[in-house]
Amino acid sequence: MSQPLTIRTMAEFAAAGEVPEVLFWVGCAGSFDDRAKKITKAFVRILNAANVKFAILGQEESCTGDPARRAGNEFLFQMQALNNVTVLNGYGVKRIVTACPHCFNTLKNEYPALGGTYEVLHHTQFINALMQEGRIKVEGGSFQGKRITFHDPCYLGRGNGEYEAPREVLLKLDAALVEMKRSRAKGLCCGAGGAQMFKEAEPGTREVNTERSEEALAEQPNVIAAGCPFCNTMLTDGVKHFNKEAEVKVLDIAELVANAADL
């Protein structure tokens, strides 16, 4: 099955006088959440299989500050962001890839104002490019013919206009891609964005993730594909709410590719 993961830090690259092809920004969820750790490992398996020379910051990586800013604590955001910019610029980082749309949006659009300007890619964009370059091949994998519906993460889709990369990757799995009634620019949030993940729900008649999961399940998919660790959590909870977890899997794009390619 999978080979041992090969992961080096920026400090190790610097000590060896080498420069990585890209920095993988793991993010808080990818580092500490047990479910999201599986996404991190799947993406690393893809990077290893494609012989991508990548590095992580390891202990030197801090939260981007996205939840703090969205929750209204601008002071904390500035502290976290400036610390990260200092570390990134100290290593001369030019390209960053991350599996979290929140990290992606913050690094790409909000760090330049603080002196941190980088080429930032979402992992679905990076995986799609690896496939187009022939560095990763998926032929007749385990998801061939499976019904898959993709949930657009807010900060990837509406926030940054990226709708095609994840869908192009899914189509390369020879899967049957089915769209929810509300998708792309009209997609519905999973309910976790804007720091909502970390607070109790406000008064209302229904949880947002329950409504979104119902829309996904209406397409009778084998898999609900996600491109965000927070969306993954919310949709997984929604699928459990409808007692469908035995029939419908919620998987990140990286997991789908890694599993299909048997990495």
MARZAVEX-496183 format. One record per atom (N, C-alpha, C): x, y, z; residue number from 1. Coordinates in pm, 1 decimal. Atoms other than C-alpha are relative to their C-alpha. Layout:
BEGIN
u	v	w	pos
X	Y	Z	NUM
...
This chain:
BEGIN
u	v	w	pos
85.8	-118.7	0.0	1
0.0	0.0	0.0	1
89.1	123.3	0.0	1
-70.6	-126.8	4.3	2
132.6	345.3	86.5	2
143.3	-11.3	50.7	2
-139.9	-5.6	-40.2	3
503.2	418.1	115.0	3
13.5	93.0	121.2	3
-23.0	-92.8	-111.4	4
650.3	593.1	423.2	4
1.2	143.3	-53.1	4
7.5	-138.6	44.6	5
585.5	967.0	400.9	5
135.6	69.3	13.9	5
-124.2	-76.8	-2.9	6
882.2	1188.0	314.6	6
-34.8	147.8	13.0	6
32.8	-139.7	-26.8	7
850.2	1533.7	468.9	7
122.5	69.0	59.9	7
-112.7	-78.4	-51.3	8
1125.3	1793.1	518.3	8
-46.7	140.4	34.6	8
35.7	-136.1	-39.7	9
1107.8	2130.7	689.2	9
81.7	102.7	-78.1	9
-74.6	-108.4	63.7	10
1215.9	2465.7	549.1	10
136.3	15.7	66.1	10
-127.2	-11.7	-72.4	11
1485.3	2470.7	818.4	11
100.4	-102.6	-52.4	11
-88.0	104.7	53.0	12
1625.4	2142.1	682.8	12
48.2	34.9	-140.4	12
-39.4	-42.8	134.6	13
1622.8	2275.0	326.1	13
105.3	110.6	8.9	13
-92.3	-113.0	-14.5	14
1795.4	2595.6	437.1	14
137.9	-47.0	46.6	14
-126.5	52.1	-52.6	15
2060.5	2401.6	630.3	15
79.9	-71.4	-108.2	15
-65.9	73.4	108.5	16
2134.2	2196.5	318.4	16
28.9	89.8	-120.3	16
-21.4	-93.7	110.4	17
2145.2	2507.2	98.0	17
-88.5	-27.8	-120.1	17
93.4	34.3	108.3	18
1847.1	2383.2	-105.5	18
-124.0	87.7	4.3	18
125.2	-75.9	9.4	19
1527.8	2550.6	-222.7	19
-110.8	-94.9	-47.2	19
108.8	88.9	43.5	20
1198.2	2356.5	-238.6	20
-78.7	57.7	-116.8	20
86.3	-43.0	110.2	21
964.5	2370.5	-536.3	21
-118.7	79.9	53.3	21
117.3	-64.0	-58.7	22
680.1	2473.7	-306.8	22
-1.4	-23.3	150.5	22
21.0	18.8	-143.2	23
598.3	2525.8	60.8	23
-142.4	-50.0	20.6	23
132.6	51.4	-34.6	24
306.4	2315.5	187.3	24
-40.5	60.7	134.3	24
53.5	-60.5	-122.1	25
112.4	2525.2	439.3	25
-105.4	-95.7	54.3	25
86.9	106.4	-51.3	26
-51.0	2258.1	655.6	26
-126.7	55.8	63.0	26
117.0	-60.1	-63.5	27
-282.3	2482.0	858.3	27
-35.1	-67.1	131.8	27
36.6	51.9	-132.6	28
-434.3	2432.2	1203.3	28
-80.0	-129.8	-8.4	28
82.7	120.1	12.0	29
-697.8	2180.2	1096.3	29
84.0	-117.6	-48.1	29
-83.2	106.3	56.0	30
-450.6	1979.2	888.9	30
105.4	-51.0	95.6	30
-102.0	38.3	-97.6	31
-208.9	1971.7	1181.2	31
-57.6	-67.9	123.8	31
50.2	43.0	-130.9	32
-433.0	1907.1	1481.0	32
-130.9	-78.1	-0.9	32
127.8	71.4	5.3	33
-775.8	1776.9	1374.8	33
21.4	-140.9	-54.8	33
-26.7	138.8	38.7	34
-774.0	1396.5	1353.9	34
-53.2	-33.1	-138.9	34
55.5	28.0	133.1	35
-999.3	1387.3	1047.4	35
81.5	71.5	-107.8	35
-74.2	-77.2	99.6	36
-809.2	1661.9	864.9	36
143.1	-50.1	-18.0	36
-135.3	56.3	11.9	37
-475.3	1490.9	937.1	37
4.8	-102.8	-114.3	37
5.6	100.3	107.2	38
-587.6	1217.5	693.9	38
9.9	68.6	-136.8	38
-7.3	-77.3	124.2	39
-628.5	1483.7	423.4	39
144.9	43.7	-23.4	39
-140.2	-41.9	7.8	40
-279.5	1616.1	499.6	40
86.6	-114.7	-50.2	40
-81.3	116.2	38.6	41
-129.7	1267.0	468.7	41
-27.8	-41.2	-144.8	41
34.6	34.9	138.5	42
-318.6	1198.6	144.5	42
68.6	94.3	-97.3	42
-64.2	-97.8	88.3	43
-184.3	1520.5	-8.3	43
151.3	-21.6	-5.0	43
-144.4	27.2	-3.1	44
169.6	1439.4	104.1	44
32.8	-123.4	-83.8	44
-22.9	119.0	82.9	45
139.3	1094.8	-58.2	45
-1.0	36.8	-149.0	45
5.3	-47.5	138.6	46
44.4	1271.7	-383.2	46
128.5	73.8	-35.6	46
-122.6	-77.0	23.5	47
338.8	1511.5	-353.2	47
121.0	-92.4	-13.5	47
-110.5	96.1	5.9	48
577.0	1222.7	-284.5	48
-2.7	-79.6	-130.0	48
12.5	80.9	121.6	49
442.1	1016.7	-575.3	49
36.0	80.5	-124.7	49
-29.8	-86.4	114.9	50
481.3	1314.4	-810.5	50
143.0	53.9	5.2	50
-138.6	-46.9	-19.1	51
837.8	1372.7	-683.9	51
8.7	152.2	10.5	51
-1.9	-144.1	-23.4	52
751.8	1726.6	-579.3	52
95.8	28.8	115.9	52
-96.1	-40.7	-103.0	53
1034.9	1885.6	-384.1	53
-68.4	107.0	85.6	53
76.7	-92.7	-82.6	54
829.7	2043.0	-105.2	54
50.7	1.0	144.2	54
-37.6	-12.0	-140.9	55
880.2	2162.1	249.9	55
-119.5	48.9	80.2	55
97.8	-58.4	-91.5	56
668.2	2247.7	552.8	56
76.8	86.7	100.2	56
-65.9	-80.8	-102.1	57
740.3	2500.8	826.3	57
13.4	-75.5	132.1	57
-5.4	77.4	-124.2	58
670.2	2248.3	1102.6	58
-34.2	87.4	119.5	58
25.4	-75.0	-123.6	59
696.1	2407.5	1448.3	59
-2.7	150.7	-23.7	59
-5.0	-144.5	27.2	60
753.2	2748.3	1286.8	60
-129.6	52.4	-61.9	60
127.4	-43.5	57.3	61
403.9	2755.1	1131.9	61
-98.3	34.2	110.8	61
104.6	-41.6	-94.1	62
138.0	2947.0	1324.5	62
-130.5	14.6	-77.8	62
128.2	-24.2	67.6	63
-231.1	2998.3	1249.3	63
11.1	125.4	-86.1	63
-5.5	-117.6	88.4	64
-276.3	3240.3	957.6	64
-66.9	121.1	63.1	64
74.1	-109.0	-62.8	65
-506.4	3444.9	1178.2	65
-139.4	18.2	-55.7	65
132.4	-11.6	62.7	66
-815.5	3390.9	962.8	66
-114.4	-4.4	102.2	66
113.0	3.0	-94.8	67
-1048.2	3282.4	1249.2	67
-4.3	123.3	89.6	67
-4.3	-117.9	-86.7	68
-930.4	3572.1	1466.9	68
-58.4	121.5	-70.7	68
50.5	-116.6	75.6	69
-999.0	3831.6	1194.5	69
-149.2	-12.5	-24.8	69
142.9	18.2	28.0	70
-1338.2	3682.9	1103.5	70
-84.3	18.0	126.6	70
74.0	-12.9	-126.7	71
-1437.0	3678.2	1471.1	71
9.2	140.4	56.9	71
-7.0	-138.7	-42.4	72
-1341.1	4045.3	1505.0	72
120.5	37.1	84.0	72
-119.6	-31.3	-78.9	73
-1007.4	4019.3	1686.8	73
114.4	37.6	-94.4	73
-98.4	-46.7	97.8	74
-798.0	4225.2	1444.9	74
140.6	4.0	58.5	74
-130.8	-6.5	-64.9	75
-514.6	4267.0	1697.0	75
69.0	-135.6	-4.6	75
-56.5	134.8	2.2	76
-463.7	3890.3	1724.3	76
37.6	-40.5	-142.6	76
-31.6	30.6	140.4	77
-480.3	3855.1	1344.5	77
132.9	62.6	-39.8	77
-123.1	-70.5	37.8	78
-207.8	4116.8	1299.8	78
122.3	-66.8	63.4	78
-111.0	66.6	-69.7	79
14.2	3942.2	1557.5	79
38.3	-130.2	-70.6	79
-25.9	130.3	62.0	80
-23.9	3598.4	1398.2	80
52.6	17.3	-141.9	80
-38.5	-19.3	139.5	81
5.6	3724.1	1040.7	81
142.3	54.5	-12.4	81
-133.5	-60.4	8.6	82
314.0	3939.6	1097.7	82
108.8	-99.2	40.1	82
-95.5	104.7	-39.5	83
487.3	3651.0	1274.3	83
24.7	-95.5	-116.4	83
-13.2	92.1	114.1	84
417.5	3424.1	977.2	84
73.8	65.3	-116.8	84
-66.5	-71.9	109.6	85
526.3	3687.1	722.8	85
150.3	8.6	26.3	85
-142.2	-6.8	-37.0	86
856.0	3728.0	910.0	86
70.0	-132.8	-27.9	86
-58.3	133.1	21.5	87
918.8	3352.1	897.9	87
8.9	-32.5	-149.3	87
4.5	30.3	143.7	88
813.8	3312.6	533.0	88
102.7	81.8	-78.1	88
-95.1	-87.2	70.3	89
1018.2	3610.6	413.4	89
143.9	-32.9	38.2	89
-134.1	38.6	-44.4	90
1314.0	3494.8	619.7	90
55.3	-117.0	-79.9	90
-39.9	115.4	81.1	91
1319.8	3174.6	416.2	91
-5.4	30.5	-150.0	91
9.8	-35.2	141.4	92
1256.0	3359.2	89.6	92
-104.4	-81.2	-74.0	92
105.8	81.5	60.7	93
936.8	3160.7	23.4	93
-68.4	75.9	-114.2	93
64.5	-61.1	117.3	94
785.5	3230.0	-319.9	94
-135.4	-65.1	-32.5	94
122.9	73.7	36.4	95
521.2	2956.7	-374.1	95
-51.5	-77.6	119.9	95
63.3	70.3	-111.9	96
275.3	2816.3	-120.9	96
-120.8	-77.7	-52.2	96
120.4	77.5	29.4	97
16.3	2537.8	-153.1	97
-62.3	-40.6	133.1	97
69.7	37.7	-123.0	98
-247.3	2465.7	111.0	98
-129.8	-71.8	-31.4	98
123.8	76.1	19.2	99
-540.7	2227.2	149.3	99
-118.8	68.0	67.1	99
107.4	-73.4	-69.2	100
-743.5	2487.6	340.7	100
-31.8	129.4	-73.5	100
36.5	-123.2	71.0	101
-934.4	2757.0	147.4	101
10.9	125.2	86.7	101
-11.2	-114.9	-90.0	102
-928.0	2981.0	456.1	102
144.6	47.9	5.2	102
-142.2	-34.5	4.9	103
-547.6	2969.9	471.7	103
34.4	57.6	-137.8	103
-23.5	-42.2	138.9	104
-541.6	3006.4	91.5	104
-40.6	145.4	-19.9	104
52.0	-135.5	17.5	105
-754.7	3320.7	96.0	105
80.9	102.2	78.3	105
-73.1	-93.7	-85.9	106
-566.9	3482.6	384.4	106
142.0	23.1	-50.4	106
-137.4	-11.7	49.8	107
-217.6	3409.2	251.6	107
4.9	74.5	-132.8	107
1.5	-56.0	135.5	108
-311.4	3512.1	-102.0	108
-44.8	146.3	-3.4	108
63.8	-131.1	13.8	109
-525.1	3819.3	-46.0	109
23.6	97.9	115.0	109
-10.1	-87.8	-116.4	110
-456.9	3955.0	302.6	110
143.0	21.5	49.6	110
-139.1	-16.6	-43.5	111
-85.0	3898.3	365.5	111
77.9	106.0	-79.5	111
-75.7	-103.4	72.8	112
36.1	4130.4	83.3	112
-1.1	136.3	69.5	112
9.4	-129.0	-68.9	113
-84.7	4431.5	286.4	113
95.1	6.7	119.6	113
-90.5	6.1	-115.5	114
147.8	4315.2	564.7	114
142.1	-35.7	-42.6	114
-135.7	25.3	49.2	115
452.1	4263.8	343.1	115
28.4	-142.8	-40.8	115
-19.9	140.1	39.7	116
395.6	3900.5	251.1	116
-68.1	-30.0	-131.9	116
57.3	23.1	133.1	117
345.4	3854.3	-123.5	117
54.8	-129.8	-58.0	117
-40.6	132.9	46.7	118
351.1	3496.1	-252.5	118
-95.9	-47.2	-108.9	118
91.5	70.3	90.6	119
209.6	3278.3	-528.6	119
-64.4	-109.3	84.7	119
69.7	93.8	-89.1	120
-55.3	3084.1	-336.8	120
-98.1	-84.2	-81.2	120
85.8	94.0	72.2	121
-232.4	2774.5	-471.0	121
-80.5	-85.2	96.7	121
79.7	98.1	-75.4	122
-516.8	2565.6	-336.2	122
41.9	-138.5	-46.7	122
-51.5	132.4	37.8	123
-431.7	2197.0	-333.9	123
-71.5	-62.2	-119.0	123
68.6	53.9	118.2	124
-699.1	2118.6	-595.0	124
62.2	57.3	-127.7	124
-68.1	-61.8	115.1	125
-525.9	2363.3	-832.9	125
134.3	-68.4	-24.0	125
-132.0	61.4	10.1	126
-188.3	2205.8	-758.1	126
-10.8	-144.1	-51.4	126
20.4	138.8	44.1	127
-316.5	1847.3	-800.5	127
-39.8	-2.4	-147.3	127
43.2	-7.1	139.7	128
-486.6	1945.8	-1126.5	128
119.1	25.6	-91.7	128
-119.3	-30.0	79.8	129
-158.3	2091.1	-1255.5	129
91.9	-122.4	-8.8	129
-83.0	121.0	0.6	130
32.1	1774.9	-1154.2	130
-55.8	-103.2	-97.9	130
64.3	93.9	92.5	131
-220.6	1567.0	-1350.0	131
21.4	44.5	-144.5	131
-17.3	-52.5	135.9	132
-196.6	1793.7	-1654.8	132
143.7	-17.7	-48.7	132
-141.5	17.9	34.4	133
183.5	1765.5	-1644.2	133
39.8	-147.2	-8.0	133
-29.5	143.1	5.2	134
159.3	1386.5	-1623.1	134
81.2	-51.6	117.6	134
-78.8	41.8	-116.3	135
328.2	1374.1	-1284.0	135
-80.0	-92.5	92.0	135
88.4	92.3	-72.2	136
27.8	1193.5	-1131.8	136
-97.2	-57.6	-101.5	136
90.8	64.9	95.4	137
-173.3	940.2	-1328.6	137
-103.4	-80.6	76.7	137
109.6	76.3	-58.6	138
-511.6	800.7	-1231.5	138
-77.1	-62.7	-115.6	138
66.7	68.9	110.6	139
-643.5	540.2	-1471.6	139
-94.3	-107.5	53.7	139
98.4	100.4	-41.4	140
-964.9	354.1	-1404.4	140
8.3	-35.3	146.4	140
-14.4	22.0	-143.3	141
-931.5	399.7	-1030.5	141
-127.3	-51.7	64.5	141
110.4	59.5	-75.8	142
-1164.8	281.7	-758.0	142
-127.8	84.6	-2.2	142
119.0	-85.2	3.7	143
-1403.8	575.0	-816.2	143
-59.8	8.5	-140.3	143
50.8	1.4	137.3	144
-1466.4	497.7	-1183.4	144
-150.2	-26.9	0.3	144
144.3	18.0	10.6	145
-1836.8	542.1	-1255.8	145
-78.9	35.2	124.9	145
70.0	-36.0	-124.0	146
-1918.1	648.4	-899.2	146
-63.4	138.3	-13.8	146
66.4	-130.3	-0.4	147
-2162.8	932.8	-848.8	147
64.9	86.9	108.3	147
-67.0	-90.9	-92.8	148
-1971.1	1221.2	-690.5	148
-56.8	139.9	-18.6	148
42.8	-140.0	5.8	149
-2107.3	1565.0	-603.7	149
101.5	82.8	76.9	149
-101.8	-83.8	-61.9	150
-1868.8	1848.6	-518.7	150
-62.7	120.6	66.8	150
44.9	-117.0	-74.9	151
-1938.9	2107.6	-250.7	151
104.9	109.6	-12.0	151
-94.0	-111.5	18.8	152
-1779.3	2443.0	-337.8	152
28.9	69.7	133.2	152
-32.7	-77.8	-119.8	153
-1591.2	2590.5	-39.2	153
-15.2	149.4	-30.6	153
26.2	-142.1	23.8	154
-1688.4	2956.7	0.9	154
125.5	77.6	-39.0	154
-120.1	-80.7	23.1	155
-1333.3	3090.1	12.7	155
76.9	-43.1	-124.7	155
-60.7	41.7	126.4	156
-1227.5	2889.9	-292.4	156
-84.9	48.0	-116.5	156
92.6	-34.7	107.2	157
-1535.8	2950.3	-505.9	157
-32.8	148.2	-5.3	157
41.8	-140.5	5.8	158
-1711.6	3278.7	-442.2	158
111.6	94.8	41.5	158
-105.8	-87.7	-48.9	159
-1412.2	3419.2	-256.1	159
112.8	22.0	-99.3	159
-115.4	-11.3	89.9	160
-1151.7	3349.6	-524.9	160
-27.4	-46.8	-142.9	160
38.3	30.1	137.9	161
-1343.3	3242.2	-834.7	161
52.6	-131.0	-56.6	161
-51.2	128.4	48.8	162
-1199.1	2889.5	-854.2	162
-108.2	-107.7	13.0	162
102.3	104.1	3.1	163
-1465.3	2641.2	-959.1	163
44.0	-120.5	-83.2	163
-31.7	104.5	97.7	164
-1299.1	2439.7	-1234.5	164
102.3	-102.9	47.1	164
-108.2	92.7	-37.4	165
-984.2	2288.4	-1080.6	165
-48.6	-124.9	71.5	165
45.5	121.8	-67.1	166
-1160.1	2053.8	-835.7	166
-85.1	-89.2	-89.3	166
86.3	79.6	89.3	167
-1410.8	1946.1	-1099.1	167
82.2	-70.4	-107.8	167
-86.6	63.6	100.0	168
-1138.7	1879.0	-1356.4	168
71.2	-121.3	58.5	168
-64.1	114.0	-67.2	169
-963.3	1655.4	-1104.2	169
-98.7	-115.6	13.7	169
100.6	105.5	-18.5	170
-1284.4	1465.1	-1028.8	170
-33.0	-69.8	-131.5	170
30.3	60.5	130.3	171
-1355.5	1410.7	-1398.8	171
112.1	-92.8	-45.6	171
-112.6	86.7	36.0	172
-1007.4	1259.6	-1437.4	172
-7.3	-134.6	72.6	172
18.3	127.6	-71.1	173
-1118.5	989.9	-1191.1	173
-100.1	-89.1	-74.2	173
104.0	70.6	77.4	174
-1370.6	877.4	-1458.4	174
-127.5	-17.1	81.7	174
120.2	5.0	-83.4	175
-1642.0	952.3	-1203.9	175
-114.8	71.9	-69.6	175
117.6	-70.0	50.7	176
-1995.9	1065.8	-1277.7	176
-22.8	120.6	91.1	176
11.1	-121.3	-80.8	177
-1992.4	1425.6	-1153.7	177
-142.3	54.1	-8.2	177
137.3	-52.2	-4.3	178
-2339.5	1536.8	-1043.2	178
-0.2	128.2	82.9	178
-0.4	-130.3	-66.6	179
-2407.8	1897.5	-945.5	179
-124.1	17.8	87.8	179
112.2	-36.1	-85.8	180
-2623.2	2011.1	-656.2	180
-76.4	116.2	-62.3	180
79.8	-109.6	56.3	181
-2904.6	2255.4	-734.1	181
67.7	133.9	25.4	181
-76.0	-121.6	-29.1	182
-2702.6	2525.4	-561.6	182
148.0	-35.8	-4.4	182
-141.9	31.1	14.7	183
-2346.4	2500.3	-687.5	183
71.6	118.4	-64.2	183
-84.0	-106.5	54.2	184
-2058.4	2714.0	-812.6	184
-32.1	133.3	68.7	184
21.0	-132.4	-59.1	185
-2135.8	3086.2	-760.8	185
-126.6	6.4	85.4	185
124.3	1.8	-78.2	186
-2476.8	2995.8	-616.5	186
2.8	-106.7	109.6	186
-13.5	103.9	-102.0	187
-2341.0	2730.9	-379.5	187
-36.2	52.0	138.7	187
36.3	-35.9	-137.2	188
-2453.2	2727.7	-16.1	188
115.4	-33.2	93.5	188
-106.8	21.9	-99.5	189
-2204.1	2763.3	269.3	189
-30.6	-124.2	83.7	189
18.1	118.6	-85.6	190
-2148.1	2454.2	485.5	190
-42.9	39.0	140.2	190
37.8	-47.8	-132.1	191
-2207.8	2668.8	791.7	191
115.7	27.6	92.9	191
-115.9	-15.1	-88.8	192
-1852.9	2684.7	928.6	192
79.8	126.8	-24.0	192
-82.4	-114.9	36.6	193
-1707.1	2989.9	752.2	193
-21.4	121.3	88.4	193
12.3	-122.4	-77.6	194
-1649.5	3330.0	907.1	194
10.0	-22.2	149.1	194
-21.4	37.0	-141.5	195
-1539.8	3169.4	1237.6	195
-124.9	-59.4	65.0	195
120.6	62.2	-55.4	196
-1887.9	3015.6	1277.4	196
28.9	-139.9	55.4	196
-40.7	134.0	-45.2	197
-1709.2	2681.2	1328.0	197
21.7	-1.8	151.4	197
-45.4	-2.9	-138.8	198
-1602.5	2798.1	1673.4	198
-99.7	63.8	96.5	198
100.2	-57.8	-88.9	199
-1926.6	2933.2	1818.2	199
-130.7	-77.2	-10.1	199
130.1	65.4	2.1	200
-2272.5	2812.0	1902.5	200
-87.5	61.8	-108.6	200
90.5	-49.3	104.7	201
-2541.2	2841.3	1636.6	201
-91.9	108.6	54.8	201
93.9	-105.2	-38.7	202
-2761.4	3149.9	1643.4	202
-142.9	-52.0	-13.1	202
139.0	47.9	6.4	203
-3140.3	3119.3	1685.6	203
-48.6	-17.7	-143.5	203
52.2	28.2	133.6	204
-3311.4	2967.1	1385.3	204
-75.8	-130.8	1.4	204
79.8	123.1	6.6	205
-3515.2	2673.5	1265.9	205
80.7	-120.2	-46.3	205
-75.2	111.1	57.3	206
-3237.7	2467.4	1105.0	206
148.2	31.6	-6.8	206
-144.5	-17.3	15.2	207
-2861.9	2412.7	1101.5	207
33.4	10.1	-148.5	207
-38.4	-19.1	139.7	208
-2694.7	2530.1	779.0	208
56.8	-129.8	-58.3	208
-62.6	121.6	54.1	209
-2491.4	2209.8	745.2	209
-102.1	-110.0	-27.3	209
105.9	99.1	23.1	210
-2809.4	1999.6	770.6	210
-66.9	26.5	-134.5	210
64.1	-35.5	127.5	211
-2966.8	2188.8	481.8	211
92.3	-30.7	-117.4	211
-93.9	23.7	110.1	212
-2651.8	2168.0	269.0	212
18.3	-149.6	-23.6	212
-18.0	145.0	13.7	213
-2607.0	1796.4	337.8	213
-122.5	-63.7	-65.6	213
122.7	50.3	61.6	214
-2970.2	1734.5	241.6	214
3.2	24.5	-151.1	214
-11.9	-29.9	143.0	215
-2904.9	1905.8	-92.6	215
96.8	-96.2	-68.6	215
-98.5	93.2	57.4	216
-2601.0	1685.1	-148.4	216
-58.4	-139.6	-11.3	216
57.2	136.0	-1.0	217
-2783.8	1365.3	-54.5	217
-112.8	-15.6	-102.0	217
108.4	5.0	99.0	218
-3068.8	1456.1	-292.2	218
51.0	-47.0	-135.8	218
-58.7	43.8	126.9	219
-2828.7	1381.3	-579.7	219
38.4	-147.5	2.2	219
-29.2	143.5	-17.2	220
-2790.3	1023.6	-449.4	220
146.0	-34.2	-36.0	220
-140.8	25.9	31.5	221
-2409.3	1035.2	-455.8	221
56.6	-117.8	77.7	221
-78.5	97.0	-76.6	222
-2168.6	761.8	-355.5	222
98.0	74.3	89.6	222
-98.3	-80.8	-71.5	223
-1928.5	1034.4	-245.2	223
-38.0	147.5	-9.0	223
7.1	-145.9	0.1	224
-1962.3	1397.3	-139.5	224
144.4	46.9	9.4	224
-139.4	-45.2	4.3	225
-1632.1	1558.1	-237.3	225
10.7	139.8	59.0	225
-23.9	-129.6	-62.2	226
-1494.3	1847.5	-36.1	226
141.9	46.0	-31.4	226
-134.2	-53.4	22.5	227
-1194.3	2076.3	-71.0	227
41.5	89.2	115.0	227
-23.8	-82.7	-118.1	228
-1186.9	2221.0	280.1	228
-22.6	-84.3	124.4	228
17.7	82.0	-120.3	229
-1135.5	2059.3	622.3	229
-123.6	36.6	81.0	229
118.1	-40.9	-74.6	230
-1415.1	2265.3	776.2	230
-127.5	-49.9	-69.0	230
113.6	53.3	75.7	231
-1661.5	2175.7	499.2	231
-12.3	-150.3	24.0	231
-1.7	144.5	-20.8	232
-1558.4	1812.3	547.5	232
-67.8	-35.9	131.1	232
59.3	24.2	-132.2	233
-1650.9	1823.8	916.9	233
-149.5	25.5	-1.1	233
142.4	-37.9	-0.5	234
-1983.0	1999.4	860.4	234
-84.8	-96.2	-82.8	234
74.9	91.8	85.6	235
-2090.7	1771.4	575.0	235
-5.3	-140.1	60.7	235
-1.8	130.7	-66.0	236
-1985.0	1459.5	766.2	236
-105.7	-4.4	109.8	236
102.6	-8.2	-104.6	237
-2201.8	1572.0	1059.4	237
-139.5	-2.1	-60.8	237
129.6	-3.1	66.7	238
-2487.0	1639.7	817.9	238
-42.3	-136.5	-51.1	238
28.3	135.5	49.7	239
-2462.5	1294.9	658.9	239
-39.3	-91.5	116.9	239
34.7	79.2	-119.1	240
-2467.5	1141.5	1007.3	240
-139.6	35.3	51.2	240
132.6	-45.2	-42.8	241
-2776.0	1348.7	1090.4	241
-109.9	-77.0	-74.0	241
98.6	72.6	81.2	242
-2957.7	1169.8	807.6	242
25.0	-152.0	-0.4	242
-32.9	143.7	-11.8	243
-2808.9	829.3	906.6	243
40.5	-62.7	-132.3	243
-42.5	47.3	131.8	244
-2643.6	792.6	566.4	244
149.8	-30.0	-5.4	244
-145.9	13.4	2.5	245
-2278.7	750.7	675.0	245
48.0	-135.1	-52.6	245
-39.7	131.1	51.3	246
-2277.3	381.2	576.9	246
-3.4	-3.0	-152.9	246
17.4	1.9	145.8	247
-2381.8	462.3	218.5	247
76.0	111.3	-72.2	247
-61.0	-115.7	64.4	248
-2227.5	803.1	147.7	248
125.7	44.0	76.1	248
-125.9	-42.6	-60.7	249
-1865.2	898.0	214.2	249
26.0	147.7	-30.8	249
-44.2	-138.3	21.7	250
-1740.9	1253.5	258.4	250
152.2	-4.0	-5.6	250
-144.6	10.0	20.4	251
-1388.9	1271.5	115.2	251
56.1	125.6	-64.5	251
-68.9	-112.2	62.0	252
-1142.8	1545.5	28.7	252
52.2	-42.3	-137.5	252
-53.8	26.9	134.4	253
-1020.7	1573.3	-330.6	253
132.8	-75.0	7.7	253
-130.8	65.8	-14.6	254
-671.3	1471.7	-214.0	254
-16.0	-147.0	36.3	254
24.4	139.7	-38.2	255
-808.5	1155.0	-54.0	255
-50.9	-81.3	-118.4	255
53.0	68.0	117.5	256
-999.4	1065.9	-369.5	256
111.4	-34.6	-97.2	256
-110.5	22.5	94.3	257
-689.2	1104.6	-586.2	257
98.5	-103.2	55.2	257
-95.5	93.2	-61.0	258
-458.5	923.0	-342.7	258
-53.6	-142.7	1.0	258
60.7	134.2	-3.4	259
-702.0	633.0	-310.2	259
-13.1	-58.3	-140.2	259
16.9	47.9	137.7	260
-773.4	611.9	-682.7	260
132.0	-44.3	-61.5	260
-132.3	32.6	55.2	261
-401.9	608.4	-764.8	261
73.1	-104.1	85.1	261
-56.0	100.6	-89.8	262
-340.5	359.9	-480.7	262
136.2	44.1	54.4	262
-126.5	-55.4	-52.4	263
-74.6	583.7	-324.9	263
14.1	-28.8	148.3	263
